[in-house]
Amino acid sequence: MKLLVSKIRPVFGFAHLAHIGLSALLPLAVYVLVRIELEQAALAIILLSKWRMLAVQPRFWWAHVRANAVDIIVGLSILAFMVNIPEVSWQLLWTAMYVLWLLFLKQRNDILGISLQAFIGHIFGLSALYIMWSDAPLLLLVAGTWFIAYVSARHFFTSFEEPFTPLFAHFWGYFSATLTWILGHYLLFYGVLSQPALLLTVIGYSMGAMYYLNHKNRLSKLVRREFIFIMIAIILIVIIQADWTDKVI
């Protein structure tokens, strides 16, 4: 297994430097294409950068897409943020974050690193989905939310070797889709963050953090109660303070 990984992703020498250079070049190319208003070309190179997913027999395509989904979601989300916020300073900030993602966080394969990958993919993906497609049919928002929640949860649980990973991922995807179906009729925004994305992030982070701490044998009754209390308090504040007359359907 180590030999196979080394052949796919070099870890030293010129090949390693070339790999780093090509990885850093992708965000820069995306930034340049967005600046010259060629967003479709930026989208194309992000997708083409994952061509190796399909360089196998078709029966393995879904497994490879699922394994690379979080990386794709982060890349497309950053592109969406760049397009939605045209200021140069913000676009450079997103470019730097994309570089950090590709060169550092994406490379981590420890439990904490994979958990952070899943969380970033979850919040970035949901935020970008509602920013770009807030006027889309509700069914499309529900399907997009389900997919982002499902692959992010699956990515999170695989690092723990959880035997019920598919079940938990499907449950979170179904819950997220159901919440979107309910709140999508009154799609509210807090700045650039939609209400479904905010609530799912709060709930998902709280549940994921408790699962992580429990796995590390660091989840005491007091800590669990604190997480639950804070989660419920934030949810109640969001629901009570929301202006339910401000509709985006």
C-alpha positions as CSV (number, residue, x, y, z in Angstrom):
1,M,0.0,0.0,0.0
2,K,2.8,2.4,0.8
3,L,4.5,1.7,-2.5
4,L,1.2,2.4,-4.4
5,V,0.7,5.7,-2.6
6,S,4.3,6.7,-3.4
7,K,3.8,6.0,-7.1
8,I,0.6,8.0,-7.2
9,R,1.7,10.9,-5.0
10,P,5.5,11.5,-4.8
11,V,6.9,12.3,-1.4
12,F,10.4,13.6,-2.2
13,G,12.7,14.8,-5.0
14,F,11.9,16.6,-8.2
15,A,8.6,14.8,-8.7
16,H,7.5,15.9,-5.3
17,L,8.3,19.6,-6.1
18,A,6.6,19.2,-9.4
19,H,3.5,17.8,-7.7
20,I,3.4,20.8,-5.2
21,G,3.9,23.3,-8.1
22,L,1.1,21.8,-10.1
23,S,-1.2,21.7,-7.1
24,A,-0.5,25.4,-6.3
25,L,-0.9,26.3,-10.0
26,L,-4.6,25.2,-10.0
27,P,-5.9,27.9,-7.6
28,L,-3.8,30.6,-9.4
29,A,-5.3,29.5,-12.7
30,V,-8.8,29.6,-11.2
31,Y,-8.2,33.1,-9.9
32,V,-6.9,34.4,-13.2
33,L,-9.8,32.9,-15.2
34,V,-12.3,34.4,-12.7
35,R,-10.6,37.8,-13.0
36,I,-11.0,37.8,-16.8
37,E,-14.6,36.5,-16.5
38,L,-14.0,33.0,-17.8
39,E,-15.8,31.3,-15.0
40,Q,-16.8,28.3,-17.2
41,A,-13.1,27.7,-18.0
42,A,-12.3,27.8,-14.3
43,L,-15.0,25.3,-13.6
44,A,-13.7,23.0,-16.3
45,I,-10.1,22.9,-15.0
46,I,-11.3,22.1,-11.5
47,L,-13.2,19.2,-12.8
48,L,-10.5,18.1,-15.2
49,S,-8.0,18.1,-12.4
50,K,-9.9,15.1,-11.1
51,W,-9.7,13.1,-14.4
52,R,-8.0,10.2,-12.6
53,M,-11.3,9.3,-11.0
54,L,-12.5,8.0,-14.3
55,A,-9.3,6.4,-15.4
56,V,-10.6,3.0,-14.1
57,Q,-13.3,0.6,-15.1
58,P,-16.8,2.2,-15.0
59,R,-17.9,0.0,-12.1
60,F,-15.4,1.8,-9.9
61,W,-16.5,5.4,-11.0
62,W,-19.0,6.0,-8.2
63,A,-16.6,4.8,-5.5
64,H,-13.9,7.2,-6.8
65,V,-16.4,10.1,-7.2
66,R,-17.6,9.5,-3.6
67,A,-14.0,9.4,-2.3
68,N,-13.1,12.6,-4.1
69,A,-16.4,14.4,-3.6
70,V,-15.3,16.6,-0.6
71,D,-12.3,17.8,-2.6
72,I,-14.5,18.6,-5.6
73,I,-17.0,20.4,-3.4
74,V,-14.4,22.6,-1.8
75,G,-12.9,23.6,-5.2
76,L,-16.3,24.4,-6.7
77,S,-17.4,26.3,-3.6
78,I,-14.3,28.5,-3.6
79,L,-15.0,29.2,-7.3
80,A,-18.5,30.2,-6.4
81,F,-17.3,32.5,-3.6
82,M,-14.9,34.1,-6.0
83,V,-17.6,34.7,-8.6
84,N,-20.1,36.0,-6.0
85,I,-17.6,38.4,-4.3
86,P,-15.7,40.2,-7.1
87,E,-13.4,42.3,-4.8
88,V,-9.8,41.4,-5.5
89,S,-8.8,41.2,-1.9
90,W,-11.5,38.6,-1.2
91,Q,-10.7,36.6,-4.3
92,L,-7.0,36.5,-3.3
93,L,-8.0,35.3,0.1
94,W,-10.0,32.5,-1.4
95,T,-7.1,31.6,-3.7
96,A,-4.8,31.4,-0.7
97,M,-7.3,29.2,1.2
98,Y,-7.5,26.9,-1.9
99,V,-3.7,26.6,-1.9
100,L,-3.7,25.8,1.8
101,W,-6.4,23.2,1.2
102,L,-4.6,21.5,-1.7
103,L,-1.1,21.5,-0.2
104,F,-1.8,20.9,3.5
105,L,-5.2,20.0,4.7
106,K,-6.2,17.7,1.8
107,Q,-2.9,15.7,2.3
108,R,-3.7,14.8,6.0
109,N,-5.0,11.3,6.6
110,D,-5.3,11.4,10.4
111,I,-8.6,11.4,12.2
112,L,-8.5,15.1,13.0
113,G,-7.4,16.1,9.5
114,I,-10.1,14.0,7.8
115,S,-12.7,15.4,10.3
116,L,-11.7,19.0,9.4
117,Q,-11.9,18.1,5.7
118,A,-15.4,16.8,6.1
119,F,-16.5,19.9,8.1
120,I,-15.0,22.4,5.6
121,G,-16.6,20.5,2.7
122,H,-19.9,20.5,4.5
123,I,-20.1,24.2,5.3
124,F,-18.4,25.4,2.1
125,G,-20.6,23.2,0.0
126,L,-23.9,24.2,1.6
127,S,-23.0,27.9,1.7
128,A,-22.1,27.9,-2.0
129,L,-25.2,25.9,-3.0
130,Y,-27.5,28.5,-1.5
131,I,-25.5,31.5,-2.6
132,M,-25.5,30.4,-6.3
133,W,-28.9,28.6,-6.5
134,S,-31.1,30.4,-4.1
135,D,-33.7,30.9,-6.9
136,A,-33.5,27.3,-8.1
137,P,-36.5,24.9,-7.6
138,L,-36.8,23.6,-4.1
139,L,-36.3,20.0,-5.3
140,L,-32.9,20.9,-6.7
141,L,-31.8,22.5,-3.4
142,V,-33.0,19.4,-1.5
143,A,-31.1,17.1,-3.8
144,G,-27.9,19.2,-3.6
145,T,-28.1,19.5,0.2
146,W,-28.6,15.7,0.5
147,F,-25.6,15.0,-1.7
148,I,-23.3,17.4,0.2
149,A,-24.4,16.2,3.6
150,Y,-24.2,12.6,2.6
151,V,-20.6,12.6,1.2
152,S,-19.4,14.9,4.0
153,A,-20.7,12.6,6.7
154,R,-19.4,9.5,4.9
155,H,-16.0,11.2,4.6
156,F,-16.1,12.0,8.3
157,F,-17.0,8.5,9.5
158,T,-14.6,6.6,7.3
159,S,-11.7,7.9,9.3
160,F,-13.0,6.2,12.4
161,E,-13.5,2.8,10.7
162,E,-17.2,3.1,11.8
163,P,-19.0,-0.1,10.7
164,F,-22.3,1.8,10.3
165,T,-20.8,4.5,8.1
166,P,-23.3,4.1,5.2
167,L,-26.2,4.1,7.6
168,F,-25.1,7.2,9.5
169,A,-24.2,9.0,6.2
170,H,-27.7,8.2,4.8
171,F,-29.4,9.4,7.9
172,W,-27.6,12.7,8.0
173,G,-28.3,13.2,4.3
174,Y,-32.0,12.4,4.8
175,F,-32.2,14.7,7.8
176,S,-30.5,17.5,5.9
177,A,-32.7,17.1,2.9
178,T,-35.8,17.1,5.1
179,L,-34.8,20.2,6.9
180,T,-34.1,21.9,3.6
181,W,-37.6,20.9,2.3
182,I,-39.2,22.6,5.3
183,L,-37.0,25.7,5.5
184,G,-36.7,26.1,1.8
185,H,-40.2,27.5,1.6
186,Y,-38.9,30.4,3.7
187,L,-35.3,30.6,2.6
188,L,-33.7,33.2,4.9
189,F,-30.2,34.6,4.7
190,Y,-27.8,36.0,7.4
191,G,-25.4,37.9,5.2
192,V,-24.2,35.2,2.8
193,L,-25.1,32.3,5.0
194,S,-28.5,30.7,4.5
195,Q,-30.6,29.5,7.4
196,P,-30.5,25.8,6.4
197,A,-26.7,26.0,6.0
198,L,-26.4,27.7,9.4
199,L,-28.6,25.2,11.3
200,L,-27.1,22.1,9.6
201,T,-23.6,23.4,10.4
202,V,-24.4,24.0,14.0
203,I,-26.1,20.6,14.4
204,G,-23.5,18.7,12.3
205,Y,-20.5,20.3,14.1
206,S,-22.0,19.6,17.5
207,M,-22.8,15.9,16.7
208,G,-19.5,15.4,15.0
209,A,-17.5,17.0,17.8
210,M,-19.3,14.8,20.4
211,Y,-18.6,11.7,18.3
212,Y,-14.9,12.7,17.9
213,L,-14.5,13.3,21.7
214,N,-16.3,10.0,22.5
215,H,-13.9,8.2,20.2
216,K,-11.0,9.7,22.0
217,N,-12.6,8.9,25.4
218,R,-12.8,12.5,26.3
219,L,-16.6,13.1,26.2
220,S,-17.7,13.5,29.8
221,K,-21.4,14.1,30.8
222,L,-20.6,17.7,31.5
223,V,-19.1,18.3,28.0
224,R,-22.0,16.5,26.3
225,R,-24.5,18.6,28.2
226,E,-22.6,21.8,27.2
227,F,-22.7,20.8,23.5
228,I,-26.4,19.9,23.6
229,F,-27.3,23.1,25.5
230,I,-25.3,25.4,23.2
231,M,-26.7,23.6,20.1
232,I,-30.3,24.0,21.3
233,A,-29.7,27.6,22.3
234,I,-28.4,28.6,18.9
235,I,-31.2,26.8,17.1
236,L,-33.8,28.5,19.3
237,I,-32.2,31.9,18.8
238,V,-32.2,31.4,15.0
239,I,-35.8,30.3,14.8
240,I,-37.2,32.9,17.2
241,Q,-35.3,35.9,15.7
242,A,-36.0,34.9,12.1
243,D,-38.2,37.2,10.0
244,W,-40.5,34.6,8.5
245,T,-42.1,37.1,6.2
246,D,-38.9,37.5,4.1
247,K,-39.4,34.7,1.6
248,V,-37.2,33.4,-1.2
249,I,-39.1,30.7,-3.0
